[in-house]
Amino acid sequence: MTTTAVEAPAARTDAVAATARGGLANLLGAGLAGVSGVAVTWLVARGLGPVQAGGFFAATAAFTLVGGVARLGTMTGLVYWPARLRALSTPELIGACLRASLPPVALVGGVLAVLTYLFAPTVTPEYAQPLRALAVFLPVAALTDALLAASRGYRQMRPTVVLDKIVRPAAQVLLIGAVFAGTDATGWWAFAWALPYVPVCAVAGYLVWRQVRSHPSARTSMMVPFWRFTAPRAVANMAQTALQRIDVLLVAALAGLAPAAAYAVAGRFVIVGQLANGAISQATQPRLAEALAVGDLDGARRLYRSATSWLILVAWPLHLTILQFPELYLSFFGAHYRYAAPAVRLLALAMLLATGCGMVDMVLAMGGRTWWNLGNVLAALVTTVAFDLVLIPPYGIVGAAAGLACSVAVNNLLPLAQIMIKMRLHPFGGATFAAASLTLLTFGAVPAALHAYPLVAIGAGAVAYLLAVLALRDRLPLALRATVS
């Protein structure tokens, strides 16, 4: 497919505009999911004692880790292949991708659910009860994520926003709230947290089935090409999930459940930031894959830089605020968690670096370099485990935070160097620097000048931020201009 010199810039602008619209919707959903996640953390931290809360957080971390194995990397494959097949004018093969991917996810999820239920009392006796309650939902959770990825492969962001960012988190808050005053049995708390996956999976399955029925589908098998691409990403996805959750499990094993609860509370804002990153990545991923599939390097560069600037504008205000006022953040969950402030500062610094690099691992994967991505994630995982094993026994949760910060640096700077050298892509440009300068001034310098008065400082920073966005809206990324114009 070719475009004229006049049409090409317009096509690239349309792609960024469409990505901006999807990104905005996904960001709003991610914001609601983040609030819901904080609400669940607050209910658990306030409703259960430190040891029981630590058991709950460790069980959900193990559930997420095992669920990452069950997904088999399909969250990337089910976006990459539909986007690529559309770009290459062979959309009739998308149905074959679904037939190649979804049955293995269901099968592996079922096997892992049985193994987790059977061996939880032996492997994790301290929190076996909540983990066994969660194990029942493993295949449903894995299929949910795969089906929502498939819907994004069809360029439909609404199911992800509505089902995964709004319905499921809101239902978790309501159900956890229902057991808040009724029982302190962590098994019931875990059951309430996982139950919303069931209706979300059913609706996501129906929506994907409707898409398959409405599009022509060839009977050609995509098993070999699909899994040739996805297999390394499957291992990378497992390692990435482990990278995000294993520190909680290591703290629980090496320091105890109460420190694990404090560490989970300390890192709750990291998950909120990851939701923003995921929201922007999910909106950008299909179009970036299409641009790279047809060799449109300029279009891919515009998408990557725009997405990074959006992420900085959304995530840096949170991370800068948490960095300067960790005690205020921790006291929201309970005064006995305030001792985790040094760990919070380390995590905040790490997240500033990560968001400043943008969705670098996804750029690498959408460029077809899934083996490189796998190597990077494994290097980061080895880094965090090695540092945690050495630092957690003497330093507790501060050691765990230091280990995660080092792994974040590896997992972002290494792929950044690779895409700069091999793909001639990087996230730095006028919009990125403008976004970074704006947030550093309004949520860095302004609160620092008023640090003795935390609430006043945060409020003044927020006001300065909003005024700066309004004043500079013509120079901001397209997504922000659409919001404030």
Order of alpha helices (4+ residues) and beta strands (2+ residues): alpha-alpha-alpha-alpha-alpha-alpha-alpha-alpha-alpha-alpha-alpha-alpha-alpha-alpha-alpha-alpha-alpha-alpha-alpha-alpha-alpha-alpha
